[in-house]
Amino acid sequence: MTGPALRDLRALPKAHLHLHFTGSMRHATLLDLADEHGVRLPDSLREDWPPLLSAADEKGWFRFQRLYDLARSVLRTERDVRRLVTEAAEDEAAEGSGWLEIQVDPSGYGGRFGGITAFTDLVLDAARVASASTGVGIAVVIAANRTRHPLDARTLARLAVQYAGRGVVGFGLSNDERRGVIAEFAPAFAIAGRADLISVPHGGELRGPGSARACLDDLHADRLGHGIRSVEDPALLARIVDARTTLEVCPASNVSLGVYPTPADVPLRALADAGARVALGADDPLLFGSRLLDQYETARHVHGFSDADLAELARGSIEGSSAPSDVRKVLLEGVDAWLAS
């Protein structure tokens, strides 16, 4: 005897708040552009994809970053950038996402596209076109690189401020959590905060709960990129729950980078049971081999989330987003309708 049919997770309206620019690229597109531009890719990005990764030590992170940089190097023309953004939006639409906040560090691309301002203009225009064609609302988070000098972060914060209200909604801090001193990036986040950009730094993954706390204390984080290991500090987790700070949890990333050995070890259930607002994210599908829908499938089949639990995850992603109120309303009503179906 079979049980009741499971609701289609593709039909569950959701927002995607943790997706990196190059990391959103389809694997087939990576291969197409590499061949077109004569970029030699290692086997781990061709026949052996997705690559076996680990960031348990600096050597592992270096390999991950090297593969990411190789993938980024295939983006050579305006057409390439527009293709990436359009396909990312199409993939989101196919998986039920009504809102996407894509994160990018323009300094990693500006040298090939006429500078960081010109590149930001291109990304925002590509996002507008892709949004119109797919129906997915798209906003941009400009992120600084914590392996670079904090003064570079201030430059990017000022860039983000230029586009506040014109497609850029937040300011982030990414790359290896074990590098840099979080407090030294506070002036950059203060610049962004004065323009009402949300603070969305990465923390609480590779370096544990201490980095999550520093992001809250020093950068006044509105959301935490990852934040998964806040579960190790009950007082910190209670603070996050009380403040309704959204945790952008990326289960596939956590396992691929060696934070947890298996999907079952990711403490997603513990966060949910504590009352944390969780927004599932795919992080870098190009390198981890799984997209947003896969994270919901993991929550259902590995962690035993009921449809009501999954609807709550979708609500968390929408409520934690910077989507306009009318978009939120439509998406939240869609979640209720999905659960009632």
C-alpha positions as CSV (number, residue, x, y, z in Angstrom):
1,M,0.0,0.0,0.0
2,T,1.4,3.4,-1.0
3,G,1.1,6.6,1.1
4,P,-0.4,9.9,-0.1
5,A,1.3,11.6,-3.0
6,L,3.8,14.2,-2.0
7,R,3.2,17.8,-3.0
8,D,5.3,19.0,-5.9
9,L,8.2,21.1,-4.5
10,R,8.6,22.8,-7.8
11,A,5.1,24.3,-7.3
12,L,6.1,25.7,-3.8
13,P,6.7,29.4,-4.1
14,K,10.1,30.4,-2.6
15,A,12.8,33.0,-2.7
16,H,16.5,32.2,-3.3
17,L,18.8,34.4,-1.1
18,H,22.2,32.7,-1.4
19,L,23.4,32.3,-4.9
20,H,26.8,33.5,-6.2
21,F,27.2,34.9,-9.7
22,T,29.6,32.6,-11.4
23,G,28.5,29.7,-9.2
24,S,25.0,30.0,-10.7
25,M,26.2,29.0,-14.2
26,R,24.9,25.9,-15.8
27,H,27.5,23.2,-16.3
28,A,26.6,22.9,-20.0
29,T,27.1,26.7,-20.4
30,L,30.5,26.5,-18.7
31,L,31.6,23.9,-21.3
32,D,30.1,25.9,-24.2
33,L,31.9,29.1,-23.2
34,A,35.1,27.4,-22.4
35,D,35.2,25.8,-25.9
36,E,34.1,29.0,-27.5
37,H,36.9,31.1,-25.8
38,G,39.6,28.5,-25.8
39,V,39.7,28.1,-22.0
40,R,41.2,24.8,-20.9
41,L,39.2,23.2,-18.1
42,P,40.5,20.4,-15.8
43,D,38.7,17.1,-15.8
44,S,37.0,18.0,-12.5
45,L,35.1,20.6,-14.4
46,R,34.4,18.4,-17.5
47,E,34.1,14.6,-17.4
48,D,34.4,14.3,-13.6
49,W,31.9,17.0,-12.7
50,P,30.9,17.9,-10.0
51,P,34.3,18.1,-8.5
52,L,35.3,16.4,-5.2
53,L,35.9,19.3,-2.9
54,S,36.9,20.1,0.7
55,A,37.7,23.3,2.5
56,A,38.8,21.6,5.7
57,D,42.2,23.3,5.3
58,E,43.7,26.1,3.2
59,K,44.9,23.7,0.5
60,G,41.3,22.5,0.0
61,W,40.0,26.1,-0.1
62,F,42.7,27.0,-2.6
63,R,41.6,24.2,-4.9
64,F,37.9,25.3,-4.6
65,Q,38.9,28.9,-5.3
66,R,41.0,27.9,-8.3
67,L,38.1,26.0,-9.9
68,Y,35.8,29.0,-9.2
69,D,38.3,31.4,-10.8
70,L,38.7,29.1,-13.9
71,A,34.9,29.1,-14.3
72,R,34.7,32.9,-14.0
73,S,37.4,33.2,-16.7
74,V,35.0,31.9,-19.4
75,L,32.9,35.0,-19.1
76,R,34.5,37.2,-21.7
77,T,31.7,39.1,-23.5
78,E,28.5,41.0,-22.6
79,R,26.6,38.2,-24.3
80,D,28.2,35.7,-21.9
81,V,27.1,37.7,-18.9
82,R,23.6,38.1,-20.2
83,R,23.4,34.4,-20.9
84,L,24.4,33.5,-17.4
85,V,21.8,35.8,-15.8
86,T,19.0,34.7,-18.1
87,E,19.7,31.0,-17.5
88,A,19.9,31.6,-13.8
89,A,16.5,33.2,-13.9
90,E,15.1,30.4,-16.0
91,D,16.4,27.8,-13.6
92,E,14.8,29.7,-10.7
93,A,11.5,29.9,-12.4
94,A,11.6,26.2,-13.2
95,E,12.1,25.5,-9.5
96,G,9.4,27.7,-8.1
97,S,11.4,30.7,-7.1
98,G,9.6,34.0,-7.5
99,W,12.5,36.1,-6.1
100,L,16.3,35.9,-6.5
101,E,19.0,37.8,-4.8
102,I,22.2,37.1,-6.7
103,Q,25.5,37.9,-5.1
104,V,28.5,39.3,-7.0
105,D,31.9,40.9,-6.3
106,P,32.3,43.3,-9.3
107,S,36.1,43.6,-8.7
108,G,36.5,40.0,-9.9
109,Y,35.1,40.9,-13.3
110,G,35.7,44.6,-13.8
111,G,39.1,44.2,-15.5
112,R,37.5,42.4,-18.4
113,F,34.3,44.6,-18.6
114,G,35.5,48.1,-18.4
115,G,35.6,48.5,-14.6
116,I,33.4,47.7,-11.7
117,T,30.8,50.4,-12.5
118,A,30.4,49.3,-16.1
119,F,30.2,45.6,-15.0
120,T,27.6,46.5,-12.4
121,D,25.5,48.3,-15.0
122,L,25.7,45.3,-17.2
123,V,24.6,42.8,-14.5
124,L,21.7,45.0,-13.4
125,D,20.5,45.5,-17.0
126,A,20.8,41.8,-17.6
127,A,18.8,41.2,-14.5
128,R,16.0,43.5,-15.6
129,V,15.7,41.8,-18.9
130,A,15.8,38.3,-17.4
131,S,13.2,39.3,-14.8
132,A,10.9,40.6,-17.5
133,S,11.2,37.4,-19.6
134,T,10.9,34.9,-16.7
135,G,8.7,36.6,-14.2
136,V,11.3,36.1,-11.4
137,G,12.1,39.2,-9.5
138,I,15.9,39.7,-9.4
139,A,18.0,41.9,-7.1
140,V,21.7,42.1,-6.6
141,V,23.9,41.9,-3.5
142,I,27.4,43.4,-4.0
143,A,29.9,41.5,-1.9
144,A,33.4,42.3,-0.8
145,N,36.1,39.7,-0.6
146,R,37.4,39.1,2.9
147,T,40.8,38.0,1.6
148,R,41.4,41.5,0.2
149,H,42.2,44.7,2.1
150,P,39.2,46.3,4.0
151,L,39.8,49.5,2.0
152,D,38.7,47.6,-1.1
153,A,35.5,46.7,0.7
154,R,34.8,50.4,1.2
155,T,35.2,51.0,-2.5
156,L,32.6,48.3,-3.2
157,A,30.3,49.6,-0.5
158,R,30.4,53.0,-2.2
159,L,29.6,51.3,-5.5
160,A,26.7,49.5,-3.9
161,V,25.4,52.8,-2.5
162,Q,25.3,54.3,-6.0
163,Y,22.8,51.6,-7.0
164,A,20.7,51.5,-3.9
165,G,17.1,51.6,-4.9
166,R,18.1,50.7,-8.5
167,G,18.5,47.0,-8.2
168,V,21.2,46.6,-5.5
169,V,19.6,45.7,-2.2
170,G,22.4,44.5,0.0
171,F,26.1,44.4,0.9
172,G,27.9,41.2,1.7
173,L,31.3,39.7,2.7
174,S,32.3,36.4,1.2
175,N,35.3,34.0,0.5
176,D,37.2,32.0,3.1
177,E,35.8,32.8,6.6
178,R,39.2,31.9,8.1
179,R,40.8,34.9,6.4
180,G,40.5,38.6,7.4
181,V,39.3,40.2,10.6
182,I,35.6,40.8,10.5
183,A,35.7,44.0,12.6
184,E,38.0,45.6,10.1
185,F,35.2,45.5,7.5
186,A,32.8,47.4,9.8
187,P,33.4,50.8,8.1
188,A,32.4,49.4,4.7
189,F,29.2,48.0,6.1
190,A,28.5,51.3,7.8
191,I,28.7,53.0,4.4
192,A,26.2,50.5,3.0
193,G,24.0,50.7,6.0
194,R,23.6,54.5,5.7
195,A,22.0,53.8,2.3
196,D,19.6,51.3,3.9
197,L,21.3,48.3,2.2
198,I,20.8,45.1,4.1
199,S,23.9,43.5,5.7
200,V,24.4,40.0,4.5
201,P,27.9,38.7,5.4
202,H,29.0,35.1,5.3
203,G,29.6,33.7,8.8
204,G,29.1,30.7,11.0
205,E,30.2,28.0,8.6
206,L,34.0,27.3,8.3
207,R,35.0,29.2,11.4
208,G,32.1,28.2,13.6
209,P,29.7,30.2,15.8
210,G,32.3,32.8,16.7
211,S,32.3,34.3,13.2
212,A,28.5,34.4,13.2
213,R,28.6,36.4,16.4
214,A,31.2,38.8,15.0
215,C,29.0,39.4,11.9
216,L,26.1,40.3,14.2
217,D,28.2,42.4,16.6
218,D,30.5,44.2,14.1
219,L,28.6,44.2,10.8
220,H,25.0,44.3,12.2
221,A,24.0,41.4,9.9
222,D,20.4,41.3,8.9
223,R,21.0,37.9,7.4
224,L,23.8,35.4,7.9
225,G,25.3,33.7,4.8
226,H,25.3,30.1,6.1
227,G,25.2,30.6,9.9
228,I,24.7,26.9,10.2
229,R,27.1,26.4,13.1
230,S,25.3,28.9,15.3
231,V,23.5,25.7,16.5
232,E,26.7,24.9,18.5
233,D,26.2,28.0,20.7
234,P,22.7,27.9,22.4
235,A,23.0,31.6,23.6
236,L,23.9,32.7,20.1
237,L,21.1,30.7,18.5
238,A,18.6,32.1,20.9
239,R,19.8,35.6,20.0
240,I,19.3,34.8,16.3
241,V,15.9,33.4,16.9
242,D,14.8,36.4,19.0
243,A,16.0,38.9,16.4
244,R,14.5,36.9,13.5
245,T,17.9,37.0,11.8
246,T,17.6,34.9,8.6
247,L,20.1,32.1,8.2
248,E,20.9,31.3,4.5
249,V,21.5,27.6,5.0
250,C,23.2,25.8,2.1
251,P,23.2,22.0,2.9
252,A,25.0,20.8,-0.2
253,S,27.7,23.4,0.2
254,N,28.2,22.4,3.9
255,V,28.8,18.8,2.8
256,S,30.9,19.5,-0.3
257,L,33.2,21.8,1.7
258,G,33.7,19.3,4.5
259,V,31.9,21.2,7.2
260,Y,29.7,18.1,7.8
261,P,30.4,14.6,6.5
262,T,27.0,13.7,5.1
263,P,23.7,15.5,4.4
264,A,22.2,13.9,7.4
265,D,24.7,15.5,9.6
266,V,23.7,19.1,8.6
267,P,21.8,20.4,11.7
268,L,18.9,21.7,9.6
269,R,16.3,20.1,11.9
270,A,17.9,21.5,15.0
271,L,17.7,25.0,13.6
272,A,14.1,24.6,12.6
273,D,13.1,23.1,15.9
274,A,14.8,26.1,17.7
275,G,12.6,28.5,15.8
276,A,15.3,30.0,13.5
277,R,14.2,31.6,10.3
278,V,15.9,29.5,7.6
279,A,16.2,30.3,3.9
280,L,17.6,27.4,1.9
281,G,20.2,28.3,-0.7
282,A,22.3,26.5,-3.3
283,D,25.4,28.7,-2.9
284,D,27.4,27.6,-6.0
285,P,25.5,25.0,-8.0
286,L,28.2,25.0,-10.7
287,L,30.7,23.5,-8.2
288,F,28.4,21.6,-5.8
289,G,26.3,20.0,-8.5
290,S,22.9,20.8,-6.9
291,R,20.4,23.6,-7.2
292,L,17.8,25.1,-4.9
293,L,15.2,22.4,-5.4
294,D,17.7,19.8,-4.4
295,Q,18.0,21.5,-1.0
296,Y,14.3,21.2,-0.4
297,E,14.4,17.6,-1.5
298,T,17.1,17.0,1.0
299,A,15.1,18.6,3.8
300,R,12.1,16.4,2.9
301,H,13.9,13.0,2.3
302,V,17.0,13.3,4.5
303,H,15.7,15.4,7.4
304,G,12.1,14.2,7.4
305,F,10.5,17.7,6.9
306,S,6.8,17.5,6.4
307,D,5.0,19.6,3.8
308,A,4.1,22.1,6.6
309,D,7.8,22.2,7.6
310,L,8.8,22.8,3.9
311,A,6.2,25.6,3.6
312,E,7.8,27.2,6.7
313,L,11.2,27.1,5.0
314,A,9.7,28.8,1.9
315,R,8.0,31.4,4.1
316,G,11.4,32.0,5.8
317,S,13.1,32.7,2.5
318,I,10.4,35.1,1.4
319,E,10.1,36.9,4.8
320,G,13.9,37.2,4.9
321,S,14.2,38.6,1.5
322,S,14.2,42.2,0.3
323,A,11.4,41.7,-2.1
324,P,8.8,44.5,-2.4
325,S,5.8,44.0,-0.2
326,D,3.5,43.2,-3.2
327,V,5.8,40.5,-4.3
328,R,6.1,39.1,-0.8
329,K,2.3,39.0,-0.5
330,V,1.8,37.1,-3.7
331,L,4.5,34.6,-2.8
332,L,3.3,34.0,0.7
333,E,-0.3,33.6,-0.5
334,G,1.1,31.0,-2.9
335,V,2.8,29.1,-0.1
336,D,-0.5,29.0,1.8
337,A,-2.3,27.8,-1.4
338,W,0.3,25.1,-2.0
339,L,-0.1,23.8,1.6
340,A,-3.9,23.8,1.3
341,S,-3.9,22.0,-2.0
